[in-house]
Amino acid sequence: MIELTAIEKRFGEAVILRDISLKFAEGSVTALVGPSGGGKSTLLRCINLLEPPNSGRVVIGDAAADFVPGKRQPWSTIQALRRQTGMVFQNFQLFPHRTAIENVMEGLLVVEKWPREKARRQAEELLAKVGMAEKADAWPANLSGGQQQRVAIARALAPSPRVLLCDEPTSALDPELSAEVVEVLSTLAREGTTMVMATHDLRLASKVASAAVFLEAGRVVETGPAAEIFRNPREERTRQFVSSINAAQTV
């Protein structure tokens, strides 16, 4: 499904990702965990080329791109990879001048060039899926954070991407609103939606993810089944991190 090979990402002289090679199977849910600044969000953005890698190879389904320092990718290659993904951002990123249903329809109308009625039917189905059917005509300013994030998830799912990328989907929410989003993501996971999520919320990760990757200083420290990573990690650094996060989240 997704294969990353020898990915490196730099911002000036700073190396953010170093020699990242990972595979994400179709239907899997993978949590990217680790300390702040470890490269989780940058890795997500490299998958859909919001941040193109400086070197390495990205494969999603039948689309692939090889990155070489100093060489730019053709726009057609970037589009082919991006069309395979949907992105859920930490701070929702809804259009404030569009209603909930218009936010979901926007990409289908503007990018995919769907007829309006077809786009509206798709948007209605997805809003119902995330429990937001009754708020279809609401403005983002009149929605809670959890409701806005559920609309954002529906928008990301609208073009039927192969993989859903979630960047800290619950970090801007209080625990009660976070639970709404966790439930939606859990339902998607049970339905077989392929997801890669960057998160500090081990409760979210342990409930939704089947696999986990621990990143620190732009390197992969440990990978494995989520249950093993969170309960009995092999690496000492992973144990330290999991223990500290568990302690913080039980306070």
C-alpha positions as CSV (number, residue, x, y, z in Angstrom):
1,M,0.0,0.0,0.0
2,I,2.5,2.6,1.2
3,E,6.3,2.1,1.0
4,L,8.9,4.6,2.0
5,T,12.5,4.0,1.2
6,A,15.5,5.9,2.6
7,I,13.5,9.1,3.1
8,E,15.5,12.1,4.1
9,K,14.1,15.6,4.8
10,R,16.1,18.7,5.5
11,F,15.2,22.3,6.3
12,G,18.4,24.2,5.5
13,E,21.2,22.5,7.5
14,A,18.7,20.8,9.9
15,V,18.1,17.1,9.1
16,I,14.5,16.4,10.2
17,L,14.1,12.8,8.8
18,R,17.1,10.4,8.5
19,D,17.0,7.3,6.3
20,I,13.3,6.4,7.0
21,S,12.2,3.1,5.4
22,L,8.7,1.9,6.3
23,K,5.8,-0.1,4.9
24,F,2.2,0.4,5.7
25,A,-0.1,-2.4,4.7
26,E,-3.5,-1.9,3.1
27,G,-6.2,-1.9,5.8
28,S,-3.7,-1.2,8.6
29,V,-3.8,1.6,11.1
30,T,-0.4,2.8,12.2
31,A,0.4,5.3,14.9
32,L,3.5,7.5,14.7
33,V,4.5,8.3,18.3
34,G,7.5,9.9,19.9
35,P,8.6,13.2,21.5
36,S,7.8,16.6,20.0
37,G,10.3,17.4,17.2
38,G,10.9,13.8,16.5
39,G,9.6,14.1,12.9
40,K,6.1,12.6,13.1
41,S,4.2,15.4,11.4
42,T,7.0,15.9,8.8
43,L,6.9,12.2,7.9
44,L,3.1,12.5,7.3
45,R,3.6,15.5,5.1
46,C,6.3,13.7,3.2
47,I,3.9,10.9,2.4
48,N,1.5,13.2,0.6
49,L,4.3,15.6,-0.6
50,L,3.1,18.6,1.3
51,E,6.8,18.5,2.2
52,P,8.7,16.8,-0.6
53,P,11.6,14.6,0.7
54,N,15.1,15.7,-0.3
55,S,15.9,12.1,-1.2
56,G,14.3,8.7,-1.1
57,R,11.3,6.9,-2.7
58,V,7.6,7.2,-1.9
59,V,5.1,4.6,-3.2
60,I,1.4,4.7,-2.7
61,G,-0.5,2.0,-4.6
62,D,0.5,2.3,-8.2
63,A,1.9,5.8,-7.9
64,A,5.6,6.4,-7.1
65,A,8.2,9.1,-6.9
66,D,12.0,9.0,-6.6
67,F,13.6,12.1,-5.0
68,V,17.1,13.2,-5.7
69,P,18.7,16.3,-4.2
70,G,18.4,19.3,-6.6
71,K,15.8,17.6,-8.8
72,R,12.1,18.7,-8.8
73,Q,9.3,16.3,-9.4
74,P,6.8,16.9,-12.2
75,W,3.5,18.3,-11.0
76,S,1.7,15.2,-12.6
77,T,3.8,12.9,-10.3
78,I,2.9,15.0,-7.2
79,Q,-0.8,15.0,-8.1
80,A,-0.8,11.2,-8.7
81,L,0.5,10.6,-5.2
82,R,-1.6,13.2,-3.5
83,R,-4.8,11.9,-5.0
84,Q,-4.2,8.6,-3.1
85,T,-4.4,10.4,0.3
86,G,-6.7,12.4,2.5
87,M,-5.3,14.6,5.2
88,V,-6.8,15.5,8.6
89,F,-5.0,18.4,10.3
90,Q,-4.5,19.2,13.9
91,N,-6.5,22.5,13.8
92,F,-9.3,21.4,11.5
93,Q,-8.6,23.9,8.6
94,L,-12.2,24.2,7.6
95,F,-13.2,27.0,5.3
96,P,-15.0,29.5,7.6
97,H,-17.1,30.9,4.8
98,R,-18.5,27.4,3.9
99,T,-21.1,25.4,5.8
100,A,-20.2,21.9,6.9
101,I,-21.6,20.2,3.8
102,E,-20.0,22.8,1.6
103,N,-16.6,22.1,3.2
104,V,-17.0,18.4,2.3
105,M,-18.2,19.2,-1.2
106,E,-15.5,21.8,-2.1
107,G,-12.7,19.4,-3.2
108,L,-15.1,17.3,-5.1
109,L,-16.4,20.3,-7.0
110,V,-13.2,22.2,-7.5
111,V,-10.5,19.4,-7.8
112,E,-12.5,16.4,-8.9
113,K,-15.0,18.3,-11.1
114,W,-17.9,16.3,-9.9
115,P,-21.5,17.5,-10.7
116,R,-22.9,19.4,-7.8
117,E,-25.7,16.9,-7.0
118,K,-23.3,13.9,-7.0
119,A,-20.9,15.8,-4.7
120,R,-23.8,16.7,-2.4
121,R,-24.9,13.1,-2.1
122,Q,-21.4,12.0,-1.3
123,A,-21.1,14.7,1.3
124,E,-24.4,13.8,2.9
125,E,-23.4,10.2,3.2
126,L,-20.0,11.1,4.8
127,L,-21.5,13.6,7.3
128,A,-23.9,10.9,8.3
129,K,-21.0,8.4,8.7
130,V,-19.2,10.8,11.1
131,G,-22.4,11.6,13.0
132,M,-22.8,15.1,11.6
133,A,-25.8,14.8,9.3
134,E,-27.9,17.2,11.5
135,K,-25.2,19.8,11.3
136,A,-24.8,19.8,7.5
137,D,-25.9,23.5,7.1
138,A,-24.0,24.8,10.2
139,W,-21.1,27.2,9.9
140,P,-17.8,26.1,11.4
141,A,-17.9,28.9,13.9
142,N,-21.1,27.4,15.3
143,L,-19.6,23.9,15.8
144,S,-17.5,22.6,18.7
145,G,-14.0,21.5,18.1
146,G,-14.9,17.8,18.1
147,Q,-17.7,18.6,15.5
148,Q,-15.3,20.6,13.3
149,Q,-12.8,17.7,13.4
150,R,-15.5,15.2,12.4
151,V,-16.4,17.4,9.4
152,A,-12.7,17.6,8.5
153,I,-12.6,13.8,8.6
154,A,-15.6,13.6,6.2
155,R,-13.9,16.1,3.9
156,A,-10.7,14.1,3.8
157,L,-12.7,10.9,3.0
158,A,-14.8,12.6,0.2
159,P,-12.6,11.7,-2.8
160,S,-12.3,8.1,-1.5
161,P,-8.5,8.1,-0.9
162,R,-6.5,5.0,-0.4
163,V,-5.1,6.2,2.9
164,L,-6.2,8.7,5.5
165,L,-3.3,10.7,7.1
166,C,-4.1,12.2,10.5
167,D,-1.8,14.8,12.1
168,E,-2.5,15.0,15.9
169,P,-6.3,14.7,15.3
170,T,-7.2,15.1,19.0
171,S,-4.5,17.4,20.4
172,A,-6.6,20.6,20.0
173,L,-9.6,19.0,21.9
174,D,-10.5,18.5,25.5
175,P,-11.0,14.9,26.6
176,E,-14.7,14.9,26.1
177,L,-14.5,16.3,22.6
178,S,-11.5,14.1,21.9
179,A,-13.7,11.0,22.6
180,E,-16.0,11.9,19.7
181,V,-13.2,11.9,17.3
182,V,-11.6,8.7,18.7
183,E,-15.0,7.0,18.2
184,V,-15.2,8.1,14.5
185,L,-11.6,7.0,13.8
186,S,-12.2,3.6,15.6
187,T,-15.3,3.0,13.4
188,L,-13.2,3.8,10.3
189,A,-10.5,1.4,11.5
190,R,-13.0,-1.4,12.0
191,E,-14.3,-0.8,8.5
192,G,-10.7,-1.4,7.1
193,T,-9.7,2.2,6.3
194,T,-6.0,2.5,5.9
195,M,-4.7,5.2,8.3
196,V,-1.4,6.6,9.4
197,M,-1.7,9.0,12.3
198,A,0.8,11.1,14.2
199,T,-0.3,11.4,17.8
200,H,0.8,12.0,21.4
201,D,-2.4,10.5,22.7
202,L,-1.6,6.9,23.5
203,R,-5.2,6.2,24.5
204,L,-6.2,7.0,20.9
205,A,-3.3,5.1,19.5
206,S,-3.9,2.0,21.6
207,K,-7.6,1.9,20.8
208,V,-7.3,2.6,17.0
209,A,-3.9,1.5,15.8
210,S,-2.8,-2.0,14.9
211,A,0.8,-1.0,14.4
212,A,3.1,1.7,15.9
213,V,6.3,3.4,14.9
214,F,8.4,5.2,17.6
215,L,10.4,8.1,16.1
216,E,13.0,10.3,17.8
217,A,15.4,12.9,16.3
218,G,14.1,11.9,12.8
219,R,15.0,8.2,13.1
220,V,12.9,5.1,13.6
221,V,13.7,3.7,17.1
222,E,11.3,0.9,17.1
223,T,8.4,-0.6,15.1
224,G,5.9,-3.4,15.8
225,P,2.3,-4.3,16.8
226,A,0.8,-1.4,18.7
227,A,0.0,-3.6,21.7
228,E,3.6,-4.6,22.1
229,I,5.0,-1.1,21.6
230,F,2.7,0.4,24.2
231,R,2.8,-2.5,26.8
232,N,6.2,-4.2,26.4
233,P,8.5,-2.3,24.1
234,R,11.9,-3.8,23.3
235,E,14.0,-0.6,23.3
236,E,14.8,1.3,26.5
237,R,14.1,4.7,25.0
238,T,10.6,3.6,23.9
239,R,9.9,2.3,27.4
240,Q,10.9,5.6,28.9
241,F,8.7,7.5,26.5
242,V,5.6,5.3,26.9
243,S,6.0,5.4,30.7
244,S,6.2,9.2,30.8
245,I,3.2,9.6,28.5
246,N,1.1,7.1,30.4
247,A,1.9,8.9,33.7
248,A,1.0,12.3,32.2
249,Q,-2.3,11.0,30.8
250,T,-3.4,9.5,34.1
251,V,-2.9,12.7,36.1
